[in-house]
Amino acid sequence: MIERSPQLTQLIHLASGAIVMGYFVAGLFFLRYWRDTRDRLFLVFAVAFWMLGVQRALINLVDVAAEDQAVFYLLRLAAFLLIIWAVVDKNIGGRGKAGQQAR
């Protein structure tokens, strides 16, 4: 593994912290939209964004080599699969509030 300077490591942690914060704030927005509409799509998006935030935080908090981080990306994969499922479910007439009104 290539050694990084302390300044670069601090910059990487700062940027990753901003990304984690962004994921959690996006999740809060989607939670608010879900509360207003009760559409399941927004709830699933909120959970998926929080999963992405947890994944990014774990990578920064757990000191593992880059080649051993693959297991953390399974959480990221699960979040993206959850988003895909929610979009497909919404488009094929899911049981969300908006889907019931359209029928």
N, CA, C and O atoms as a Tinker XYZ file with bonds, in Angstrom:
   412  protein
     1  N      0.840000   -1.176000    0.000000    73     2
     2  CA     0.000000    0.000000    0.000000    64     1     3
     3  C      0.884000    1.238000    0.000000    63     2     4     5
     4  O      1.903000    1.288000    0.689000    81     3
     5  N      0.490000    2.220000   -0.766000    73     3     6
     6  CA     1.250000    3.461000   -0.869000    64     5     7
     7  C      0.936000    4.329000    0.346000    63     6     8     9
     8  O     -0.223000    4.511000    0.718000    81     7
     9  N      1.987000    4.854000    0.950000    73     7    10
    10  CA     1.810000    5.728000    2.114000    64     9    11
    11  C      1.336000    7.105000    1.655000    63    10    12    13
    12  O      1.830000    7.654000    0.670000    81    11
    13  N      0.378000    7.642000    2.382000    73    11    14
    14  CA    -0.128000    8.975000    2.081000    64    13    15
    15  C      0.389000    9.953000    3.134000    63    14    16    17
    16  O      0.671000    9.584000    4.274000    81    15
    17  N      0.499000   11.187000    2.719000    73    15    18
    18  CA     0.914000   12.212000    3.674000    64    17    19
    19  C     -0.231000   12.464000    4.659000    63    18    20    21
    20  O     -1.392000   12.232000    4.321000    81    19
    21  N      0.074000   12.926000    5.849000    73    19    22
    22  CA    -0.983000   13.214000    6.831000    64    21    23
    23  C     -1.980000   14.265000    6.325000    63    22    24    25
    24  O     -3.171000   14.193000    6.630000    81    23
    25  N     -1.495000   15.225000    5.562000    73    23    26
    26  CA    -2.386000   16.258000    5.041000    64    25    27
    27  C     -3.385000   15.666000    4.037000    63    26    28    29
    28  O     -4.561000   16.031000    4.043000    81    27
    29  N     -2.923000   14.768000    3.192000    73    27    30
    30  CA    -3.812000   14.136000    2.222000    64    29    31
    31  C     -4.832000   13.255000    2.930000    63    30    32    33
    32  O     -6.000000   13.223000    2.542000    81    31
    33  N     -4.407000   12.553000    3.945000    73    31    34
    34  CA    -5.322000   11.708000    4.714000    64    33    35
    35  C     -6.398000   12.558000    5.386000    63    34    36    37
    36  O     -7.571000   12.187000    5.391000    81    35
    37  N     -6.002000   13.689000    5.947000    73    35    38
    38  CA    -6.977000   14.583000    6.572000    64    37    39
    39  C     -7.958000   15.132000    5.545000    63    38    40    41
    40  O     -9.150000   15.247000    5.830000    81    39
    41  N     -7.478000   15.468000    4.372000    73    39    42
    42  CA    -8.341000   15.987000    3.315000    64    41    43
    43  C     -9.337000   14.925000    2.854000    63    42    44    45
    44  O    -10.506000   15.224000    2.612000    81    43
    45  N     -8.869000   13.697000    2.735000    73    43    46
    46  CA    -9.751000   12.598000    2.333000    64    45    47
    47  C    -10.837000   12.377000    3.382000    63    46    48    49
    48  O    -12.000000   12.177000    3.032000    81    47
    49  N    -10.473000   12.411000    4.656000    73    47    50
    50  CA   -11.457000   12.245000    5.725000    64    49    51
    51  C    -12.450000   13.408000    5.756000    63    50    52    53
    52  O    -13.637000   13.201000    6.006000    81    51
    53  N    -11.980000   14.602000    5.510000    73    51    54
    54  CA   -12.868000   15.764000    5.470000    64    53    55
    55  C    -13.872000   15.634000    4.331000    63    54    56    57
    56  O    -15.070000   15.838000    4.532000    81    55
    57  N    -13.394000   15.297000    3.145000    73    55    58
    58  CA   -14.290000   15.145000    1.996000    64    57    59
    59  C    -15.274000   13.997000    2.215000    63    58    60    61
    60  O    -16.452000   14.117000    1.877000    81    59
    61  N    -14.804000   12.900000    2.770000    73    59    62
    62  CA   -15.692000   11.767000    3.034000    64    61    63
    63  C    -16.740000   12.121000    4.084000    63    62    64    65
    64  O    -17.886000   11.682000    3.990000    81    63
    65  N    -16.358000   12.902000    5.072000    73    63    66
    66  CA   -17.327000   13.352000    6.068000    64    65    67
    67  C    -18.412000   14.216000    5.455000    63    66    68    69
    68  O    -19.581000   14.117000    5.828000    81    67
    69  N    -18.026000   15.064000    4.513000    73    67    70
    70  CA   -19.016000   15.894000    3.819000    64    69    71
    71  C    -19.965000   15.022000    2.997000    63    70    72    73
    72  O    -21.165000   15.291000    2.934000    81    71
    73  N    -19.425000   13.983000    2.373000    73    71    74
    74  CA   -20.259000   13.071000    1.593000    64    73    75
    75  C    -21.237000   12.334000    2.506000    63    74    76    77
    76  O    -22.412000   12.189000    2.169000    81    75
    77  N    -20.760000   11.870000    3.653000    73    75    78
    78  CA   -21.632000   11.181000    4.621000    64    77    79
    79  C    -22.752000   12.119000    5.070000    63    78    80    81
    80  O    -23.915000   11.721000    5.125000    81    79
    81  N    -22.402000   13.351000    5.388000    73    79    82
    82  CA   -23.411000   14.313000    5.804000    64    81    83
    83  C    -24.438000   14.532000    4.697000    63    82    84    85
    84  O    -25.636000   14.613000    4.966000    81    83
    85  N    -23.974000   14.628000    3.463000    73    83    86
    86  CA   -24.883000   14.807000    2.333000    64    85    87
    87  C    -25.852000   13.646000    2.182000    63    86    88    89
    88  O    -27.036000   13.850000    1.914000    81    87
    89  N    -25.350000   12.424000    2.356000    73    87    90
    90  CA   -26.236000   11.257000    2.272000    64    89    91
    91  C    -27.304000   11.296000    3.351000    63    90    92    93
    92  O    -28.473000   11.029000    3.074000    81    91
    93  N    -26.916000   11.626000    4.583000    73    91    94
    94  CA   -27.890000   11.644000    5.668000    64    93    95
    95  C    -28.901000   12.781000    5.511000    63    94    96    97
    96  O    -30.076000   12.606000    5.835000    81    95
    97  N    -28.464000   13.935000    5.022000    73    95    98
    98  CA   -29.391000   15.042000    4.779000    64    97    99
    99  C    -30.359000   14.675000    3.657000    63    98   100   101
   100  O    -31.554000   14.953000    3.760000    81    99
   101  N    -29.861000   14.058000    2.591000    73    99   102
   102  CA   -30.749000   13.622000    1.515000    64   101   103
   103  C    -31.771000   12.620000    2.044000    63   102   104   105
   104  O    -32.942000   12.670000    1.667000    81   103
   105  N    -31.337000   11.715000    2.910000    73   103   106
   106  CA   -32.259000   10.761000    3.517000    64   105   107
   107  C    -33.328000   11.457000    4.333000    63   106   108   109
   108  O    -34.487000   11.041000    4.317000    81   107
   109  N    -32.958000   12.516000    5.051000    73   107   110
   110  CA   -33.944000   13.272000    5.824000    64   109   111
   111  C    -34.953000   13.968000    4.923000    63   110   112   113
   112  O    -36.137000   14.031000    5.251000    81   111
   113  N    -34.493000   14.493000    3.788000    73   111   114
   114  CA   -35.429000   15.109000    2.845000    64   113   115
   115  C    -36.420000   14.080000    2.320000    63   114   116   117
   116  O    -37.623000   14.337000    2.271000    81   115
   117  N    -35.913000   12.919000    1.929000    73   115   118
   118  CA   -36.816000   11.883000    1.432000    64   117   119
   119  C    -37.767000   11.404000    2.526000    63   118   120   121
   120  O    -38.913000   11.064000    2.234000    81   119
   121  N    -37.314000   11.372000    3.779000    73   119   122
   122  CA   -38.202000   10.994000    4.877000    64   121   123
   123  C    -39.315000   12.028000    5.042000    63   122   124   125
   124  O    -40.466000   11.675000    5.301000    81   123
   125  N    -38.971000   13.284000    4.894000    73   123   126
   126  CA   -39.987000   14.336000    4.985000    64   125   127
   127  C    -41.004000   14.205000    3.847000    63   126   128   129
   128  O    -42.207000   14.353000    4.067000    81   127
   129  N    -40.518000   13.927000    2.627000    73   127   130
   130  CA   -41.437000   13.743000    1.508000    64   129   131
   131  C    -42.343000   12.534000    1.743000    63   130   132   133
   132  O    -43.528000   12.565000    1.411000    81   131
   133  N    -41.780000   11.473000    2.316000    73   131   134
   134  CA   -42.597000   10.303000    2.617000    64   133   135
   135  C    -43.665000   10.647000    3.654000    63   134   136   137
   136  O    -44.815000   10.225000    3.530000    81   135
   137  N    -43.285000   11.409000    4.669000    73   135   138
   138  CA   -44.240000   11.788000    5.706000    64   137   139
   139  C    -45.392000   12.610000    5.122000    63   138   140   141
   140  O    -46.537000   12.473000    5.553000    81   139
   141  N    -45.086000   13.463000    4.140000    73   139   142
   142  CA   -46.119000   14.294000    3.525000    64   141   143
   143  C    -47.010000   13.507000    2.571000    63   142   144   145
   144  O    -48.214000   13.756000    2.503000    81   143
   145  N    -46.433000   12.561000    1.836000    73   143   146
   146  CA   -47.194000   11.870000    0.791000    64   145   147
   147  C    -47.551000   10.429000    1.128000    63   146   148   149
   148  O    -48.489000    9.875000    0.555000    81   147
   149  N    -46.811000    9.812000    2.055000    73   147   150
   150  CA   -46.940000    8.388000    2.389000    64   149   151
   151  C    -46.688000    7.495000    1.175000    63   150   152   153
   152  O    -47.207000    6.381000    1.089000    81   151
   153  N    -45.889000    7.999000    0.246000    73   151   154
   154  CA   -45.496000    7.210000   -0.927000    64   153   155
   155  C    -44.262000    6.390000   -0.558000    63   154   156   157
   156  O    -43.243000    6.942000   -0.143000    81   155
   157  N    -44.357000    5.100000   -0.708000    73   155   158
   158  CA   -43.289000    4.180000   -0.299000    64   157   159
   159  C    -41.967000    4.469000   -1.007000    63   158   160   161
   160  O    -40.902000    4.210000   -0.446000    81   159
   161  N    -42.015000    4.998000   -2.220000    73   159   162
   162  CA   -40.799000    5.308000   -2.963000    64   161   163
   163  C    -39.874000    6.223000   -2.151000    63   162   164   165
   164  O    -38.662000    6.009000   -2.113000    81   163
   165  N    -40.447000    7.236000   -1.507000    73   163   166
   166  CA   -39.634000    8.171000   -0.738000    64   165   167
   167  C    -39.028000    7.509000    0.494000    63   166   168   169
   168  O    -37.888000    7.802000    0.853000    81   167
   169  N    -39.765000    6.634000    1.135000    73   167   170
   170  CA   -39.236000    5.929000    2.299000    64   169   171
   171  C    -38.065000    5.022000    1.905000    63   170   172   173
   172  O    -37.054000    4.967000    2.606000    81   171
   173  N    -38.207000    4.324000    0.798000    73   171   174
   174  CA   -37.133000    3.450000    0.327000    64   173   175
   175  C    -35.910000    4.276000   -0.057000    63   174   176   177
   176  O    -34.781000    3.870000    0.220000    81   175
   177  N    -36.121000    5.435000   -0.694000    73   175   178
   178  CA   -34.994000    6.301000   -1.030000    64   177   179
   179  C    -34.289000    6.777000    0.229000    63   178   180   181
   180  O    -33.059000    6.823000    0.266000    81   179
   181  N    -35.050000    7.134000    1.268000    73   179   182
   182  CA   -34.436000    7.586000    2.523000    64   181   183
   183  C    -33.568000    6.483000    3.113000    63   182   184   185
   184  O    -32.431000    6.738000    3.509000    81   183
   185  N    -34.083000    5.277000    3.177000    73   183   186
   186  CA   -33.318000    4.153000    3.722000    64   185   187
   187  C    -32.070000    3.892000    2.879000    63   186   188   189
   188  O    -30.995000    3.646000    3.426000    81   187
   189  N    -32.205000    3.945000    1.563000    73   187   190
   190  CA   -31.064000    3.689000    0.683000    64   189   191
   191  C    -29.969000    4.746000    0.874000    63   190   192   193
   192  O    -28.785000    4.412000    0.917000    81   191
   193  N    -30.359000    6.004000    0.986000    73   191   194
   194  CA   -29.349000    7.046000    1.190000    64   193   195
   195  C    -28.671000    6.898000    2.540000    63   194   196   197
   196  O    -27.473000    7.155000    2.658000    81   195
   197  N    -29.410000    6.489000    3.559000    73   195   198
   198  CA   -28.776000    6.255000    4.855000    64   197   199
   199  C    -27.821000    5.074000    4.784000    63   198   200   201
   200  O    -26.772000    5.088000    5.427000    81   199
   201  N    -28.171000    4.053000    4.013000    73   199   202
   202  CA   -27.262000    2.913000    3.834000    64   201   203
   203  C    -25.974000    3.371000    3.154000    63   202   204   205
   204  O    -24.885000    2.933000    3.525000    81   203
   205  N    -26.096000    4.250000    2.161000    73   203   206
   206  CA   -24.908000    4.774000    1.490000    64   205   207
   207  C    -24.050000    5.588000    2.462000    63   206   208   209
   208  O    -22.822000    5.516000    2.413000    81   207
   209  N    -24.683000    6.352000    3.335000    73   207   210
   210  CA   -23.942000    7.117000    4.331000    64   209   211
   211  C    -23.216000    6.224000    5.321000    63   210   212   213
   212  O    -22.066000    6.484000    5.674000    81   211
   213  N    -23.886000    5.174000    5.767000    73   211   214
   214  CA   -23.257000    4.230000    6.698000    64   213   215
   215  C    -22.076000    3.540000    6.027000    63   214   216   217
   216  O    -21.033000    3.340000    6.650000    81   215
   217  N    -22.238000    3.178000    4.761000    73   215   218
   218  CA   -21.149000    2.516000    4.043000    64   217   219
   219  C    -19.922000    3.415000    3.966000    63   218   220   221
   220  O    -18.801000    2.975000    4.218000    81   219
   221  N    -20.145000    4.673000    3.616000    73   219   222
   222  CA   -19.022000    5.615000    3.496000    64   221   223
   223  C    -18.376000    5.862000    4.865000    63   222   224   225
   224  O    -17.153000    5.950000    4.968000    81   223
   225  N    -19.194000    5.972000    5.907000    73   223   226
   226  CA   -18.649000    6.191000    7.254000    64   225   227
   227  C    -17.835000    4.989000    7.712000    63   226   228   229
   228  O    -16.779000    5.157000    8.320000    81   227
   229  N    -18.314000    3.775000    7.426000    73   227   230
   230  CA   -17.569000    2.574000    7.825000    64   229   231
   231  C    -16.212000    2.503000    7.153000    63   230   232   233
   232  O    -15.224000    2.119000    7.778000    81   231
   233  N    -16.160000    2.871000    5.887000    73   231   234
   234  CA   -14.881000    2.844000    5.178000    64   233   235
   235  C    -13.885000    3.789000    5.848000    63   234   236   237
   236  O    -12.697000    3.481000    5.939000    81   235
   237  N    -14.370000    4.936000    6.315000    73   235   238
   238  CA   -13.466000    5.903000    6.945000    64   237   239
   239  C    -13.128000    5.546000    8.383000    63   238   240   241
   240  O    -12.025000    5.830000    8.850000    81   239
   241  N    -14.065000    4.928000    9.087000    73   239   242
   242  CA   -13.823000    4.629000   10.493000    64   241   243
   243  C    -13.016000    3.362000   10.712000    63   242   244   245
   244  O    -12.249000    3.275000   11.670000    81   243
   245  N    -13.179000    2.384000    9.840000    73   243   246
   246  CA   -12.466000    1.118000    9.970000    64   245   247
   247  C    -11.211000    1.208000    9.119000    63   246   248   249
   248  O    -11.283000    1.423000    7.909000    81   247
   249  N    -10.086000    1.045000    9.744000    73   247   250
   250  CA    -8.814000    1.179000    9.046000    64   249   251
   251  C     -8.424000   -0.167000    8.430000    63   250   252   253
   252  O     -7.778000   -0.998000    9.069000    81   251
   253  N     -8.836000   -0.360000    7.169000    73   251   254
   254  CA    -8.479000   -1.581000    6.444000    64   253   255
   255  C     -7.813000   -1.193000    5.134000    63   254   256   257
   256  O     -7.991000   -0.087000    4.624000    81   255
   257  N     -7.059000   -2.113000    4.618000    73   255   258
   258  CA    -6.380000   -1.877000    3.341000    64   257   259
   259  C     -7.421000   -1.785000    2.222000    63   258   260   261
   260  O     -8.520000   -2.329000    2.332000    81   259
   261  N     -7.058000   -1.092000    1.155000    73   259   262
   262  CA    -7.990000   -0.876000    0.049000    64   261   263
   263  C     -8.492000   -2.191000   -0.541000    63   262   264   265
   264  O     -9.650000   -2.281000   -0.950000    81   263
   265  N     -7.648000   -3.198000   -0.588000    73   263   266
   266  CA    -8.069000   -4.466000   -1.184000    64   265   267
   267  C     -9.026000   -5.251000   -0.283000    63   266   268   269
   268  O     -9.673000   -6.194000   -0.739000    81   267
   269  N     -9.116000   -4.868000    0.987000    73   267   270
   270  CA   -10.033000   -5.538000    1.915000    64   269   271
   271  C    -11.339000   -4.775000    2.111000    63   270   272   273
   272  O    -12.152000   -5.162000    2.951000    81   271
   273  N    -11.557000   -3.719000    1.367000    73   271   274
   274  CA   -12.762000   -2.913000    1.511000    64   273   275
   275  C    -13.928000   -3.422000    0.687000    63   274   276   277
   276  O    -15.014000   -2.847000    0.751000    81   275
   277  N    -13.739000   -4.470000   -0.075000    73   275   278
   278  CA   -14.797000   -4.959000   -0.964000    64   277   279
   279  C    -16.063000   -5.324000   -0.206000    63   278   280   281
   280  O    -17.163000   -5.134000   -0.724000    81   279
   281  N    -15.933000   -5.836000    0.991000    73   279   282
   282  CA   -17.109000   -6.233000    1.762000    64   281   283
   283  C    -17.981000   -5.019000    2.090000    63   282   284   285
   284  O    -19.200000   -5.156000    2.197000    81   283
   285  N    -17.390000   -3.850000    2.251000    73   283   286
   286  CA   -18.171000   -2.645000    2.521000    64   285   287
   287  C    -19.006000   -2.239000    1.308000    63   286   288   289
   288  O    -20.067000   -1.631000    1.447000    81   287
   289  N    -18.524000   -2.576000    0.146000    73   287   290
   290  CA   -19.252000   -2.199000   -1.058000    64   289   291
   291  C    -20.476000   -3.073000   -1.293000    63   290   292   293
   292  O    -21.300000   -2.754000   -2.151000    81   291
   293  N    -20.615000   -4.167000   -0.554000    73   291   294
   294  CA   -21.855000   -4.947000   -0.624000    64   293   295
   295  C    -23.018000   -4.137000   -0.062000    63   294   296   297
   296  O    -24.143000   -4.247000   -0.551000    81   295
   297  N    -22.759000   -3.328000    0.956000    73   295   298
   298  CA   -23.793000   -2.450000    1.496000    64   297   299
   299  C    -24.196000   -1.412000    0.457000    63   298   300   301
   300  O    -25.377000   -1.091000    0.321000    81   299
   301  N    -23.225000   -0.891000   -0.270000    73   299   302
   302  CA   -23.502000    0.066000   -1.344000    64   301   303
   303  C    -24.319000   -0.595000   -2.446000    63   302   304   305
   304  O    -25.262000    0.002000   -2.964000    81   303
   305  N    -23.959000   -1.825000   -2.805000    73   303   306
   306  CA   -24.706000   -2.564000   -3.812000    64   305   307
   307  C    -26.146000   -2.777000   -3.359000    63   306   308   309
   308  O    -27.075000   -2.622000   -4.153000    81   307
   309  N    -26.338000   -3.129000   -2.094000    73   307   310
   310  CA   -27.686000   -3.335000   -1.557000    64   309   311
   311  C    -28.498000   -2.042000   -1.643000    63   310   312   313
   312  O    -29.687000   -2.082000   -1.961000    81   311
   313  N    -27.875000   -0.903000   -1.364000    73   311   314
   314  CA   -28.583000    0.377000   -1.435000    64   313   315
   315  C    -29.022000    0.675000   -2.862000    63   314   316   317
   316  O    -30.149000    1.117000   -3.087000    81   315
   317  N    -28.139000    0.435000   -3.826000    73   315   318
   318  CA   -28.507000    0.695000   -5.220000    64   317   319
   319  C    -29.571000   -0.291000   -5.709000    63   318   320   321
   320  O    -30.464000    0.089000   -6.466000    81   319
   321  N    -29.482000   -1.535000   -5.287000    73   319   322
   322  CA   -30.520000   -2.501000   -5.656000    64   321   323
   323  C    -31.859000   -2.113000   -5.036000    63   322   324   325
   324  O    -32.904000   -2.316000   -5.653000    81   323
   325  N    -31.844000   -1.566000   -3.845000    73   323   326
   326  CA   -33.064000   -1.097000   -3.199000    64   325   327
   327  C    -33.680000    0.055000   -3.985000    63   326   328   329
   328  O    -34.898000    0.108000   -4.157000    81   327
   329  N    -32.852000    0.971000   -4.459000    73   327   330
   330  CA   -33.341000    2.088000   -5.267000    64   329   331
   331  C    -33.937000    1.574000   -6.576000    63   330   332   333
   332  O    -35.013000    2.011000   -6.985000    81   331
   333  N    -33.245000    0.653000   -7.228000    73   331   334
   334  CA   -33.764000    0.092000   -8.478000    64   333   335
   335  C    -35.099000   -0.593000   -8.239000    63   334   336   337
   336  O    -36.041000   -0.415000   -9.011000    81   335
   337  N    -35.181000   -1.384000   -7.161000    73   335   338
   338  CA   -36.438000   -2.065000   -6.855000    64   337   339
   339  C    -37.564000   -1.060000   -6.633000    63   338   340   341
   340  O    -38.676000   -1.261000   -7.122000    81   339
   341  N    -37.290000    0.022000   -5.899000    73   339   342
   342  CA   -38.324000    1.015000   -5.609000    64   341   343
   343  C    -38.828000    1.684000   -6.878000    63   342   344   345
   344  O    -40.031000    1.891000   -7.031000    81   343
   345  N    -37.930000    2.021000   -7.783000    73   343   346
   346  CA   -38.325000    2.669000   -9.030000    64   345   347
   347  C    -39.140000    1.709000   -9.893000    63   346   348   349
   348  O    -40.172000    2.090000  -10.445000    81   347
   349  N    -38.683000    0.480000  -10.007000    73   347   350
   350  CA   -39.422000   -0.507000  -10.802000    64   349   351
   351  C    -40.791000   -0.760000  -10.181000    63   350   352   353
   352  O    -41.795000   -0.819000  -10.892000    81   351
   353  N    -40.836000   -0.910000   -8.864000    73   351   354
   354  CA   -42.102000   -1.143000   -8.168000    64   353   355
   355  C    -43.064000    0.019000   -8.397000    63   354   356   357
   356  O    -44.257000   -0.197000   -8.612000    81   355
   357  N    -42.560000    1.232000   -8.353000    73   355   358
   358  CA   -43.397000    2.416000   -8.564000    64   357   359
   359  C    -43.935000    2.453000   -9.995000    63   358   360   361
   360  O    -45.089000    2.818000  -10.217000    81   359
   361  N    -43.104000    2.077000  -10.957000    73   359   362
   362  CA   -43.501000    2.171000  -12.359000    64   361   363
   363  C    -44.424000    1.050000  -12.810000    63   362   364   365
   364  O    -45.131000    1.204000  -13.806000    81   363
   365  N    -44.435000   -0.071000  -12.101000    73   363   366
   366  CA   -45.345000   -1.143000  -12.504000    64   365   367
   367  C    -46.610000   -1.149000  -11.660000    63   366   368   369
   368  O    -47.320000   -2.153000  -11.612000    81   367
   369  N    -46.894000   -0.044000  -11.000000    73   367   370
   370  CA   -48.125000    0.076000  -10.231000    64   369   371
   371  C    -48.017000   -0.487000   -8.846000    63   370   372   373
   372  O    -48.823000   -1.319000   -8.430000    81   371
   373  N    -47.011000   -0.027000   -8.130000    73   371   374
   374  CA   -46.802000   -0.490000   -6.766000    64   373   375
   375  C    -47.930000   -0.070000   -5.849000    63   374   376   377
   376  O    -48.891000    0.569000   -6.279000    81   375
   377  N    -47.810000   -0.430000   -4.587000    73   375   378
   378  CA   -48.856000   -0.164000   -3.610000    64   377   379
   379  C    -48.669000    1.174000   -2.911000    63   378   380   381
   380  O    -49.262000    1.407000   -1.857000    81   379
   381  N    -47.860000    2.051000   -3.475000    73   379   382
   382  CA   -47.685000    3.379000   -2.866000    64   381   383
   383  C    -48.958000    4.204000   -3.009000    63   382   384   385
   384  O    -49.848000    3.841000   -3.778000    81   383
   385  N    -49.049000    5.280000   -2.294000    73   383   386
   386  CA   -50.245000    6.121000   -2.298000    64   385   387
   387  C    -50.550000    6.646000   -3.696000    63   386   388   389
   388  O    -51.700000    6.632000   -4.134000    81   387
   389  N    -49.499000    7.115000   -4.404000    73   387   390
   390  CA   -49.710000    7.663000   -5.744000    64   389   391
   391  C    -50.185000    6.573000   -6.700000    63   390   392   393
   392  O    -50.999000    6.845000   -7.583000    81   391
   393  N    -49.693000    5.349000   -6.542000    73   391   394
   394  CA   -50.115000    4.239000   -7.391000    64   393   395
   395  C    -51.575000    3.897000   -7.189000    63   394   396   397
   396  O    -52.246000    3.497000   -8.141000    81   395
   397  N    -52.092000    4.043000   -5.971000    73   395   398
   398  CA   -53.487000    3.749000   -5.686000    64   397   399
   399  C    -54.394000    4.828000   -6.251000    63   398   400   401
   400  O    -55.504000    4.527000   -6.691000    81   399
   401  N    -53.952000    6.067000   -6.250000    73   399   402
   402  CA   -54.783000    7.152000   -6.760000    64   401   403
   403  C    -54.936000    7.074000   -8.269000    63   402   404   405
   404  O    -55.960000    7.489000   -8.810000    81   403
   405  N    -53.932000    6.551000   -8.950000    73   403   406
   406  CA   -53.966000    6.501000  -10.412000    64   405   407
   407  C    -54.940000    5.458000  -10.914000    63   406   408   409
   408  O    -55.382000    5.531000  -12.061000    81   407
   409  N    -55.282000    4.498000  -10.092000    73   407   410
   410  CA   -56.172000    3.417000  -10.550000    64   409   411
   411  C    -57.606000    3.795000  -10.540000    63   410   412
   412  O    -58.460000    2.985000  -10.899000    81   411
